[in-house]
Amino acid sequence: MAGAPICTSCNLERMLISIKPGRNRHDVRAYECPACHDVFRLVIQREPLVSDDPIDVVFDSPTLKAGAR
């Protein structure tokens, strides 16, 4: 889908009004028509997080390592 869904009654592009986390890495997105205020909900698979600058966690102190005493 290139953009937001089109309202079938008004033939206008709906506006994204909310994104709620769903199950199994999916989101529930709600789109509302600006004219008739009809709400359309769509379940979409969540995009994986991609970063050009990964953050590496390094434990320099032996007391911070798991199981160290």
Secondary structure, DSSP 8 states (H G I E B T S, - for coil): --SS-B-TTT--B-EEEEEEE-SSSEEEEEEE-TTT--EEEEEEE------SS-------SGGGSTT--
